[in-house]
Amino acid sequence: MSGATRNDDLGYPIVVGENLRDDVGAFLRDRGPVGAVLCDAHPHVRATAKKIAALAGGSPVIALALGESRKRLATVERVLDAMVRAGVERGSLVVGVGGGIASDLFGFACATYMRGVPYAHVATSLVAMVDAAIGGKTGVNLDSGKNLAGSFRDPVGVFADVAALRTLPPAALAEGLAEVVKAAIIEGGDFFEMLEELAPHPFARWPLTTVIEAAIKVKTMAVADDRLEAGSRALLNLGHTFAHAIERASKYRTRHGAAVAVGLRAAGLLALRIGRFSEAEHLRVLALLALLRLPLQTAVAPEAIFAAMSGDKKKRSGRLRFVLPRSIGDVEYGVESPNRTVRAVIARLREPPESFRARR
């Protein structure tokens, strides 16, 4: 392998590095034959997919325009039909190329095609590299809620080519950092402090490989302890109950990373209200998000956000359960809160955080 690093905590390689062409090529030679390469239709992503298909000996490339509004069962059916036309067989390896939505949707398609074909993902976004492509959670949205149709099925390999991030606009890269901040709140310590030190500097000066590796380690440790999210893996949903509701209530006009950033603020506010978090640490999280130019408020109507929570898959016996911080580096899951308290927190999300009001 090249100078890339490899994480095998989950029993399959998660490779991180710059320009992973040789690593991907070696993997495909070992795992082949490749039945198809699936990709987002974005020009940069399609170009990467064509290179991978060439490494695989000219496998067919299936490109689809993706987005949160297209992360639906109808799109999965289109992928499955295209795989049939491409001649993908049960023993074929399928490679997906793209960001978080591609990982969720293509992974789900491969989990269902002929009752399951092996799937590897080449991540081209920060969200995919640190979160979506790892851990085997696949799925799509229903009218009733986000990611309500899906399955647990591990990929056979994940490749995070940091060079791909240089093709992203700064806003897209910043969006992915919301998931990195989430991981740092869970881990605490040196990881969170590293982000605080890096946040004032341009992304071009960041050691992105080191940051991605740290976030992946948080994810793999949580998944290894709880593969099917029966308990502690839920820690990775910090901020996501609010975030998914914001996305759905906005009809997915709010991007996932932006919703997660607001959701992290909301989780901190709820933890403060029920006495589980200190104001000093809450403000420390907000300061980091602000330095990364991530949003801390939303214009989506509070009632619409609360109503959208009714479709959250983490409910138990009809009651919402939240993942909340007790401190940076100490997060708990399965926390219930009265609806009136949740509503009060959501109402605050239309306002700037108190610590920043005086500056604006």
ZAMARGU-4260 file (C-alpha; in steps of 0.2 Angstrom, whole numbers, plus 5000, padded with zeros to 4 digits):
<rodrens>
0) 5000/5000/5000 | 5006/5018/4997 | 5008/5031/5011 | 4990/5030/5015 | 4984/5024/5032
5) 4972/5010/5035 | 4959/5006/5049 | 4953/4988/5051 | 4943/4990/5066 | 4927/4984/5058
10) 4934/4970/5048 | 4936/4979/5032 | 4949/4991/5026 | 4945/5010/5028 | 4960/5018/5018
15) 4964/5037/5020 | 4976/5046/5010 | 4981/5057/4995 | 4979/5050/4978 | 4973/5033/4981
20) 4973/5026/4963 | 4986/5013/4967 | 4977/5007/4983 | 4960/5006/4974 | 4968/4997/4960
25) 4976/4984/4971 | 4960/4981/4980 | 4950/4979/4964 | 4962/4966/4958 | 4961/4956/4974
30) 4942/4958/4975 | 4936/4958/4957 | 4927/4955/4946 | 4919/4973/4946 | 4901/4972/4939
35) 4898/4991/4939 | 4904/5007/4946 | 4890/5018/4952 | 4892/5037/4954 | 4884/5053/4957
40) 4883/5062/4940 | 4893/5078/4946 | 4907/5080/4933 | 4921/5078/4946 | 4913/5062/4953
45) 4910/5055/4936 | 4928/5058/4931 | 4934/5049/4946 | 4922/5034/4943 | 4928/5033/4925
50) 4946/5031/4931 | 4940/5017/4943 | 4931/5008/4930 | 4947/5009/4919 | 4956/5001/4934
55) 4943/4987/4934 | 4946/4983/4916 | 4932/4994/4909 | 4917/4990/4920 | 4901/5000/4915
60) 4898/5016/4924 | 4881/5020/4930 | 4879/5039/4934 | 4863/5046/4942 | 4859/5064/4948
65) 4858/5063/4966 | 4852/5075/4980 | 4842/5073/4996 | 4826/5075/4987 | 4831/5060/4976
70) 4836/5049/4990 | 4820/5039/4988 | 4815/5021/4984 | 4811/5026/4966 | 4830/5030/4964
75) 4835/5014/4971 | 4824/5005/4958 | 4832/5015/4944 | 4849/5009/4951 | 4844/4991/4952
80) 4837/4991/4935 | 4853/4999/4928 | 4863/4985/4937 | 4853/4972/4929 | 4856/4980/4912
85) 4874/4981/4916 | 4874/4962/4919 | 4879/4963/4937 | 4879/4946/4945 | 4878/4940/4963
90) 4897/4938/4965 | 4901/4954/4956 | 4909/4968/4966 | 4900/4985/4964 | 4910/5001/4968
95) 4901/5017/4973 | 4909/5034/4970 | 4902/5050/4978 | 4897/5058/4995 | 4885/5054/5009
100) 4869/5052/4999 | 4878/5041/4986 | 4885/5030/5000 | 4867/5028/5009 | 4858/5025/4992
105) 4870/5014/4983 | 4874/5004/4999 | 4855/5001/5001 | 4854/4996/4982 | 4868/4983/4984
110) 4861/4976/5000 | 4845/4972/4991 | 4851/4967/4973 | 4850/4948/4972 | 4848/4949/4991
115) 4865/4957/4992 | 4881/4960/4982 | 4898/4965/4989 | 4900/4984/4989 | 4914/4996/4991
120) 4914/5015/4992 | 4926/5028/4986 | 4921/5044/4996 | 4922/5061/4988 | 4915/5071/5002
125) 4920/5074/5020 | 4903/5068/5026 | 4905/5052/5017 | 4923/5050/5023 | 4920/5053/5041
130) 4903/5046/5043 | 4891/5040/5029 | 4902/5027/5021 | 4908/5019/5037 | 4898/5007/5048
135) 4886/4998/5036 | 4870/5009/5039 | 4862/5011/5022 | 4845/5019/5018 | 4833/5031/5009
140) 4820/5044/5015 | 4801/5041/5015 | 4788/5054/5015 | 4786/5050/5034 | 4804/5054/5038
145) 4822/5053/5035 | 4831/5036/5032 | 4816/5026/5037 | 4819/5013/5024 | 4836/5004/5025
150) 4847/4990/5031 | 4863/4986/5040 | 4876/4979/5028 | 4894/4982/5029 | 4904/4988/5014
155) 4919/4977/5009 | 4931/4992/5008 | 4930/5011/5010 | 4943/5023/5002 | 4944/5041/5008
160) 4954/5051/4995 | 4958/5067/5003 | 4963/5074/4986 | 4945/5074/4981 | 4941/5087/4994
165) 4951/5100/4985 | 4938/5099/4971 | 4924/5105/4983 | 4919/5123/4986 | 4924/5129/5004
170) 4905/5129/5009 | 4904/5110/5005 | 4919/5106/5014 | 4913/5117/5029 | 4897/5107/5029
175) 4906/5091/5031 | 4915/5098/5046 | 4899/5098/5056 | 4900/5079/5057 | 4919/5081/5062
180) 4914/5093/5076 | 4901/5080/5082 | 4914/5066/5083 | 4925/5078/5092 | 4912/5082/5105
185) 4910/5063/5108 | 4929/5060/5110 | 4934/5077/5118 | 4952/5079/5124 | 4965/5082/5111
190) 4953/5080/5096 | 4942/5094/5101 | 4957/5105/5106 | 4965/5101/5089 | 4949/5108/5080
195) 4949/5123/5091 | 4967/5127/5086 | 4964/5124/5067 | 4947/5133/5066 | 4954/5151/5063
200) 4965/5145/5049 | 4960/5142/5030 | 4956/5124/5026 | 4971/5123/5014 | 4982/5124/5030
205) 4973/5110/5039 | 4981/5092/5041 | 4965/5085/5033 | 4971/5067/5034 | 4974/5068/5052
210) 4957/5076/5056 | 4948/5063/5045 | 4958/5049/5053 | 4953/5055/5071 | 4935/5056/5066
215) 4935/5039/5058 | 4942/5032/5074 | 4927/5039/5084 | 4915/5031/5072 | 4923/5014/5071
220) 4925/5012/5090 | 4906/5016/5092 | 4901/5004/5078 | 4912/4990/5084 | 4904/4990/5101
225) 4886/4990/5094 | 4885/4985/5075 | 4866/4986/5074 | 4863/5001/5084 | 4855/4992/5099
230) 4863/5004/5111 | 4879/5014/5112 | 4881/5017/5094 | 4867/5029/5095 | 4880/5041/5102
235) 4884/5045/5084 | 4867/5053/5082 | 4872/5068/5093 | 4862/5083/5086 | 4854/5072/5073
240) 4836/5071/5080 | 4835/5090/5078 | 4845/5090/5062 | 4834/5077/5053 | 4818/5086/5058
245) 4825/5103/5051 | 4830/5094/5035 | 4813/5086/5033 | 4803/5102/5038 | 4813/5112/5026
250) 4809/5100/5012 | 4827/5096/5012 | 4832/5114/5007 | 4843/5114/5022 | 4858/5104/5019
255) 4863/5090/5030 | 4879/5098/5037 | 4870/5114/5041 | 4856/5105/5050 | 4868/5095/5060
260) 4877/5111/5066 | 4861/5118/5071 | 4856/5102/5079 | 4872/5102/5089 | 4867/5119/5096
265) 4850/5112/5100 | 4857/5096/5109 | 4867/5108/5120 | 4853/5119/5124 | 4842/5104/5129
270) 4856/5097/5139 | 4857/5114/5148 | 4839/5115/5151 | 4838/5098/5160 | 4854/5101/5170
275) 4866/5089/5160 | 4879/5102/5153 | 4888/5117/5158 | 4885/5134/5150 | 4904/5136/5148
280) 4906/5120/5138 | 4890/5124/5128 | 4898/5141/5123 | 4914/5132/5119 | 4905/5121/5106
285) 4896/5136/5099 | 4912/5146/5097 | 4920/5132/5087 | 4905/5130/5076 | 4905/5149/5073
290) 4923/5149/5069 | 4920/5136/5056 | 4906/5147/5049 | 4893/5134/5052 | 4875/5140/5055
295) 4868/5141/5072 | 4850/5146/5069 | 4837/5141/5056 | 4822/5150/5049 | 4812/5134/5048
300) 4796/5136/5058 | 4797/5128/5075 | 4780/5119/5074 | 4786/5112/5058 | 4802/5105/5065
305) 4793/5098/5080 | 4780/5090/5069 | 4794/5082/5058 | 4801/5074/5074 | 4786/5062/5074
310) 4795/5052/5060 | 4811/5050/5070 | 4817/5032/5070 | 4825/5033/5087 | 4808/5035/5096
315) 4803/5021/5108 | 4785/5018/5114 | 4780/5034/5105 | 4793/5045/5115 | 4807/5054/5108
320) 4824/5050/5114 | 4839/5062/5112 | 4858/5060/5112 | 4865/5074/5124 | 4882/5080/5130
325) 4886/5079/5149 | 4903/5087/5145 | 4914/5088/5130 | 4920/5070/5129 | 4905/5063/5139
330) 4889/5060/5129 | 4874/5050/5133 | 4860/5042/5123 | 4842/5038/5126 | 4838/5054/5136
335) 4819/5058/5136 | 4813/5076/5139 | 4795/5083/5141 | 4788/5090/5124 | 4787/5107/5131
340) 4805/5108/5135 | 4809/5102/5117 | 4797/5114/5110 | 4806/5128/5120 | 4823/5123/5113
345) 4817/5123/5095 | 4809/5140/5097 | 4827/5146/5102 | 4834/5140/5086 | 4827/5155/5076
350) 4837/5167/5087 | 4856/5170/5087 | 4865/5162/5102 | 4866/5174/5117 | 4885/5174/5117
355) 4885/5181/5099 | 4871/5194/5100 | 4882/5208/5107 | 4894/5206/5092 | 4881/5208/5079
</rodrens>
